[in-house]
Every structure is written in structure tokens, then in C-alpha cells.
């Protein structure tokens, strides 16, 4: 399980769904680490890693999802296992289209049943990046596409009454991005989007192992370390973990015993960036909304927030009660799926938002 927006165990669909059930609307949490697919009336039916294994010469897709993830770092020269999204946005359009086509086909019974689609996007996504997501989804077979901002989807999935005139703070830490947002009256009042997430934590661990232990490790080993003994706050009982990798000097396989305090030190930099975004957002929040947040607390979503002691660290830094949403791994996908019931309203909101942005650009 990756510290991002990870897949729940056993969530992969065992049957094909579609028009026989009268279901044509789909919501997709298109994450850097994992993709979750929610079918209207059914719930989450697919949860797979956002990985595609392709032939580097012909472009033929060999595998998508969990099967492709197992190939990372183990493929021959002619096959490349890649993640087509980086920091929550499309890095490779054609590969993303292939991945979306695969996931949509998994849940539709007929090739000609083109669904309406809601796709999650970071709150800081640019208009160009929005268009890339929309175009990829349309090319993959959707007949209409709407985007929903991840903090809004997370709040809906967590059961937060976002329509109320009450300020709520959501922090969503995924594989490639971290979103900090203040929500009131059904919209985002203030937000920050960081291109820091679970993968940056893994990279920080890799750099630490090279510098402190002269050991080269892969991303999957770094993730295993984080899951086994990673923490953001001192543990009641510190732990150790046997790490195997390639020694920089000898070039031979080697093993070291890593202490949980070392892992915490290695993760300090990416966690500091996330904490800074939270405190800066709070500093800019209007007083009335800040008062609401102090009363209701901060909610943490996304797989990254499951890091041991992270809620306690945020609480100490902000002096505000902080809790991890019980369904932190799936709340964004569930919230997007619940938004399917208000698809036309979402479309109208998106149109108005773009019109305001256009007028703003013209004025400046």
C-alpha cells in the first residue's frame, strides 16, 4: 500500500457493470499513485495503481494497474512500466488515455455505452492541465466530462456538510500532491496545492540512505520502510527495520538496520513543507472562518495522512484539534461518486468559474 491515495484491499471489481444495470455515470479519482473508479449506484468497483506497462518500440500496452506495478524495476529493455501522472496532473497524455480507456472498459458492459464522467483534480491545477484531463477522458470514451476539486470531493466523501456557512479545513495528502483547503458554502474559500506527497517522502528516504548508509534502494523499498517504521512524531516504542540494497562503494548487495528515528529525520523536509502550507493557509483565513476551524478542527484525508503521528504533529503545530478521516483512502473517490447525483449542477458551477476566470484575465 502506498502512502498516497491508496487502494483498499479487495476493492477490485469481480464483474463487469454497465447498461444492464442502468448505470452510465462514473467518477474517477485519477491519482498519481492509484486510480479509483466509482460507478453510480454501485460504489467503488475498481481500485488499481496508476501504472501502465508498454512496449517502448510499438507502443503496445502489456498491462495496466496492479499487474503493471509489479513490473516496475523488473522489465526488460523493450518494456517500460510508467506512471503517466506526475504531481496529480498528466505527464504523458497518450499513456493516460490508454489507462483511462482500460479502467472505463472494466466497468462498462458495452463498448458503445459512453458514460458521463467526473474526474478529480488538484485545486491548483491550471486551465491547460484541466483541458488535458478532459481531453484524455473524452478520448477514452466518455461522452461528457466534469472536474471536481479534490478537497471538495474529500469533504463530501467524509460526510462534511459543506453547504453550510461554516468554515472547514481539509488537508488531502496524496501520492504526488498535498491539498490544503478552507471550505464554506459548498466552495473553496482559500486553498494551497503543493507538489509534495507520498512519492517525495519516498525520495527523501532514498536520499537519506545514500548519504547516511551509502546504500542505494528503490522506490518500493523506500515505501516499505515508510510503512514499517515511518513516523512524523516520536513513537512510544521506537523500531528498527532491516533494509537491503546495493552498496555504493562495493557495488554488492548489502543490509543495514535502520532506526525509526532516522526515518523521521529523513521525512522532516517534505513534512515541513506540508506544515508550512497549513499554517500559511490558516494565517490568511478570514477570522470568522478561522474561528469555525478552531471549533471543528482540521480533517486529514489521503493515504499520506496515515503516516504514524502526523495528526499529532499537525495538532502541535497549529494548536487545533486534528483528526484523520476514517475513510481517508477512499473519501475522495466516494465524494466524487456522490457528486454524480448533482452532475448538471456541477457543470453549471464549472462554467461560471471559467467565465469569472476569463473576465479576470481580461481585466488584468
N, C-alpha and C positions, 0 to 999 in steps of 0.2 A: 504494500500500500504506500502510495507516495504522499508526501506532505504537499498537497496541492488540493485540487478538488478531486478527491479520490473516489474510486468506485466502491460501492458497498458489496460485500461478499454475496455471491449468488444472485446478483441482480440482472444477469444477462437473460434475455428473453429465450424461452424454450419453444416458442411457436410464432408463426407469422401472423400479424394482425392487419386489419385493413377494412376495405369497404364492406365485407360481410358483416362487420360489427357496426357499420355506420360511422366509423372513425376515420376522419381525414385530417384532423388538426394535430400538429406535432410541435413540441417545444424542445429545443436542443440547447443544453448547456455546453457550448463549444469551448472547452478549457484547454489550456496549454498542456496540462498533464493528462486529463481524461475527458471524455465526451459522454454525457448522459442524455438519453432520449426519453422524453415523456410523451405518451400518447393520450390524447383526450379521452377520459372515461376509463383509462386503464392504469395510469400511473407510470412510474419509471420501468421501462421494459428492456432497455439496453444501457449498460454502463461499461465502457471499454476504454483502454488507454488511447490517447490521440497519437497513434503511431501508424505509419504506412511503410511497408517493405516493398521496394520497387526494383525492377531491373534497370540498372544505370544506362544500358545501351538502348533497349527497346522501349523503356517507359512502362512496361507491363507490371501491373500490381500483383505481387505474390501473396501478400497477407495484409490485413488491417486489424487494428486493435490488439487484444491480448496476445494473439499468435505473433504479430509483428513485433511487439515489445520484447518477447523472448529472444528475438533475433538481434537486438541491439548489442553491438560489440562482438557479435559472433557470426557475421555474414561473410561470404566470400567476396572477392573484389567486384564481382558483377552485380551484386545485390546490395542495396543501401536501405537501412531501416532509419527513417527520419521522422521527426516531429514537425509537421507543416505549420504549426503555430508557434510564435515566439512572443512572450510577454502579453499573451491574451489576444494577439492580432495575427492576421495571416502573413506568414513569411514566404510561403510557396502556394500560389493561387491554384495551380493545376492539381497539386497533390491534395490540397484541402478539398477541392471539388470532388476528387475521387473518393476521399474519405467520407464526405457528406453523402455522396451517392450510395456508398455501401451501407451507411447507417440508416438512411431513409428506406432503402430496399429491404433492410432487415425487418422493418415494421409494417410495410405495405404489402398487401396481398396481390395487387395488380400493378404492373409497370405503368399503366396509363392513369392510375389514381394519383393525381398531383395534389399534395396537401398544402394547406395554409401552414405557415411555419413561423414560430417565434424563436429567435436566436438571442442568447445572452451576449452582452458586450461590456467591456470595462467602461466606467463612467468617463474616463479620459480619452476615449477613442476619438480619432479625428474623423472628419467627414469622408476623407479618402478611404480610411480604414473601414468605415461603415459601409461604403459602397462595395468594397472588396468582399466583405462578408455577404452582403445582399446578392451580389452577382454570382458568388460561388454557390449559394443556396439555390438560386434560380436555375443555374446551370446544372445543378444536381437533381433537379426535378420538382422543386417547389413551385406552386402557381402564384403565391403571394408570400412576401417575407416582411416581418417586422422585427425590429431590435428592441430589447428591453435591457435597461442598465442593471448590472449585477447586484448592486446594493439594494435596489428596489425589489428585485426578484428574491434576494435572500430574506428581506424583511417579510415579504408576503409568505414565503415558504416557512418562516418561523412563526407565523401567526400573529405578527405585529399589526395592530390596527393603524395602518399608515395613512388612512383618510382623515384621521383626527387631527385637530390643530395642536398637536403635541410634538415636541422635538424628540427624536430618537437618533442614537448614533449606532451605525453598523460598521464593523470592520471585517472585511472579507479578504482573507489571505489565501490565495490560490497558488498554483504551481509557478506561474510566471508574473503575476501581478498582485498587488495588495490595494484594496479599495477602502477608503475611509470616507464615510458619508453621513451627513446630518439630514434626516428626512422629516418632513412635516406636510400635512395636507396632500398626501399622495405623490409628492415630488421631492427631488433633491434640492435642498437649500444651499448646501455647501459640500464640496467633495474634493478629495485628492486621490489621484491614481498613481501608484508607484510601480515601476517595472522591477519590483523586488518581490520574490516569493520563495516557494519551496526549492526551486532549482538553484537560486542564488545561495541558499543555505547549504545545499549540496556542494556547490562550487567552493564556498568558503571552507568547508571541511576538507575538500581536496587540496586546496592551497595550504591549509594548516599541516596536513600530513606530509606534504612535500618539504615544507620548511622545518618542521619540528622533528620529523622522524625519517626524512629522506626516503619516503615511501610513496610510490605512485599508485593511486587507486582509481577505479572507475566510478561513474555516477551511481550505479546501482549499489556499490559497496558503501559509498557516502550516504546513500539513503538508508541502507541497513543500519549504519552506525547511528544515524539520527533517530531512527525508530527504536533502536535497542536502548541507547543511553543518553539521547539528546534531551536537553532541558534549557529553559530560559531563566530559571530561578533555582537557587541551591536546593538540592534534594535532601529529604530526611535521611536517606541512606544512599551515599554515592556508589556508583557501579563502575565496573570495568568491562571491556569488550575486546575480544581477540580480532585484530584486523590483519588481513592478508593482502599483500600487494607486491609490486616489483620494486626492489631497492634501486635507488638512483645510481649509486656508485658501482655496486657489483653486477647489477642487471639481473640478479637472480630473485626468485620468489622469496619473500620474507614475511615474518609475522611479528607484530608488536602488540602489547597490551595497552589499550587506550583507556584513559580515565574519564569519567563523565564531566569532571571539572574542566578538562582540556576541550571537550566538545562544546561546553558552554562558552568558553573563551573564544573558540573558533566562530561561533554563531553570533557573537556580540555585535559585529559590524552590521549585518543585514537587519538584525532585530532593532538596533539603534535607529536605523532609517525609518522603520515602521513606527516606532515610538515617537520619533520626531514628527512624522506626518500626523499622528493622532493629536499630539499636544498643540501643534500649529493650527490644526482644524478647530480644536476647542477654543483656542485664543481668538479666532476670527468668528466664532459662532455668536449670533445676537444674544443678548443677556437673557431674554425670556426663554429661548430655546435651550440655552446652556443650563438654566435652572431646571428645565424638564429632564435634560440628560442626567444631571446630578441626582434627580429623584428616581428616574427609571433605570439608570445605569447604562453601561456600554455592552453591546452584544457582539460576540465574535463568531464569524462563520468561515467556512472553508477548511480544507484539510490542514493547512498550515497552523491553524489555531489550536490543533490538538497537541502541539508540542508541549511537553510537560512544563507546568509552571508559567505558561505565557499569560494566562488570565491574571495570575497573581502579580506578575511583573507590570502589566498594564495598570492594574489597580494601584500598585505602589507609586507608579509614575504620575498618575492623574488624580489620585485620591478619590476616584469614582468607582463604585461597585462594578465589577466586570464579570460577565458570565459567558461561557461557551454555549452556543445554541445546541440543543440536544441532537438535532439532525444536521450538524454542521457540514457533513459531507454531501448531503443531498438537498438542502433547503433552497439553493439557487435553482436547481432543476425543477423542484416541486413548485416553487413560486412562479417560474416561467409557465409551467403547465397550468396552474390555476388562472394565470392571466389569459389563457386561451378563451375563457368564457367571456372576456371583455376585449376580444380581438379588434373589433371595429373602433372601440373607444381608444385603444392603444394606437391604432393607425391615425386617428384624428389628432391625438396628442403629439405624435411624431411629426405630422405635417405642420402643426402650429409651431413646434420647436424649430423646425428648419426655416420656417418663414421668419421667425424672430431673429435667427442667426443671420439670415440673408440681409434683413434690414439693418442689423447691427454692423455687418461688414460694409454695407453701402454707406452708412453714416460715417464710419471711421475713414 
